[in-house]
Amino acid sequence: MNSNKLLEWIGVTTAILYSLLVAFNIGLEFIGFSLLLLSALLIGVWAYKLKHNGILFLQFFYAGAGIIGMYRWFG
């Protein structure tokens, strides 16, 4: 598996785990938002490398949501 596919699929997997942790509301929201941030970074690098500018732009918002979620959950 090449590095682009690895970035894509690890990013997708972490996004799925994030959504499940937040949806189940089991007290792991901080970890979930951390996974959202990681997902945004991984998919952002993937999008940058492959020149998917719309997806890259979207990842800035997902990363921001992850940071806000971690801040609000911890603070």
C-alpha positions as a LaTeX table, in Angstrom:
\begin{tabular}{lrrr}
\hline
Residue & $x$ (\AA) & $y$ (\AA) & $z$ (\AA) \\
\hline
Met1 & 0.00 & 0.00 & 0.00 \\
Asn2 & 1.50 & 3.34 & $-1.00$ \\
Ser3 & 1.75 & 6.35 & 1.33 \\
Asn4 & $-1.19$ & 8.17 & $-0.29$ \\
Lys5 & $-3.54$ & 5.23 & 0.31 \\
Leu6 & $-2.24$ & 4.89 & 3.86 \\
Leu7 & $-2.91$ & 8.57 & 4.61 \\
Glu8 & $-6.36$ & 8.32 & 3.07 \\
Trp9 & $-7.48$ & 5.18 & 4.90 \\
Ile10 & $-6.00$ & 5.96 & 8.31 \\
Gly11 & $-7.64$ & 9.40 & 8.04 \\
Val12 & $-10.98$ & 7.82 & 7.18 \\
Thr13 & $-10.69$ & 5.26 & 9.98 \\
Thr14 & $-9.88$ & 7.88 & 12.62 \\
Ala15 & $-12.83$ & 10.01 & 11.44 \\
Ile16 & $-15.16$ & 7.02 & 11.79 \\
Leu17 & $-13.86$ & 6.28 & 15.30 \\
Tyr18 & $-14.30$ & 9.97 & 16.23 \\
Ser19 & $-17.92$ & 9.99 & 15.14 \\
Leu20 & $-18.70$ & 6.78 & 17.04 \\
Leu21 & $-17.04$ & 7.95 & 20.26 \\
Val22 & $-18.93$ & 11.24 & 20.22 \\
Ala23 & $-22.25$ & 9.64 & 19.20 \\
Phe24 & $-22.13$ & 7.00 & 21.93 \\
Asn25 & $-21.61$ & 9.71 & 24.59 \\
Ile26 & $-19.58$ & 7.41 & 26.84 \\
Gly27 & $-17.17$ & 10.00 & 28.20 \\
Leu28 & $-14.52$ & 9.58 & 25.52 \\
Glu29 & $-15.30$ & 12.77 & 23.66 \\
Phe30 & $-11.84$ & 14.26 & 24.25 \\
Ile31 & $-10.27$ & 11.22 & 22.59 \\
Gly32 & $-12.85$ & 11.52 & 19.83 \\
Phe33 & $-12.00$ & 15.15 & 19.13 \\
Ser34 & $-8.31$ & 14.24 & 19.17 \\
Leu35 & $-9.05$ & 11.62 & 16.52 \\
Leu36 & $-10.93$ & 14.24 & 14.49 \\
Leu37 & $-7.87$ & 16.48 & 14.57 \\
Leu38 & $-5.59$ & 13.59 & 13.58 \\
Ser39 & $-7.98$ & 12.65 & 10.77 \\
Ala40 & $-8.04$ & 16.22 & 9.48 \\
Leu41 & $-4.24$ & 16.34 & 9.47 \\
Leu42 & $-3.87$ & 13.01 & 7.67 \\
Ile43 & $-6.55$ & 13.70 & 5.08 \\
Gly44 & $-5.22$ & 17.25 & 4.72 \\
Val45 & $-1.75$ & 15.95 & 3.82 \\
Trp46 & $-3.32$ & 13.44 & 1.42 \\
Ala47 & $-5.44$ & 16.17 & $-0.21$ \\
Tyr48 & $-2.44$ & 18.51 & $-0.50$ \\
Lys49 & $-0.27$ & 15.85 & $-2.12$ \\
Leu50 & $-2.95$ & 14.96 & $-4.66$ \\
Lys51 & $-4.10$ & 18.56 & $-5.20$ \\
His52 & $-7.65$ & 18.00 & $-3.93$ \\
Asn53 & $-8.04$ & 21.62 & $-2.87$ \\
Gly54 & $-11.71$ & 21.44 & $-1.86$ \\
Ile55 & $-11.03$ & 18.53 & 0.50 \\
Leu56 & $-7.93$ & 20.30 & 1.83 \\
Phe57 & $-9.99$ & 23.42 & 2.57 \\
Leu58 & $-12.60$ & 21.31 & 4.39 \\
Gln59 & $-9.90$ & 19.76 & 6.59 \\
Phe60 & $-9.02$ & 23.18 & 8.02 \\
Phe61 & $-12.56$ & 23.39 & 9.38 \\
Tyr62 & $-12.49$ & 19.82 & 10.72 \\
Ala63 & $-9.16$ & 20.52 & 12.42 \\
Gly64 & $-10.64$ & 23.68 & 13.95 \\
Ala65 & $-13.67$ & 21.73 & 15.17 \\
Gly66 & $-11.37$ & 19.15 & 16.74 \\
Ile67 & $-9.36$ & 21.84 & 18.54 \\
Ile68 & $-12.51$ & 23.62 & 19.74 \\
Gly69 & $-14.00$ & 20.33 & 20.91 \\
Met70 & $-10.87$ & 19.40 & 22.87 \\
Tyr71 & $-10.67$ & 22.86 & 24.42 \\
Arg72 & $-14.33$ & 22.94 & 25.44 \\
Trp73 & $-14.33$ & 19.38 & 26.73 \\
Phe74 & $-11.17$ & 19.85 & 28.78 \\
Gly75 & $-11.92$ & 23.41 & 29.91 \\
\hline
\end{tabular}
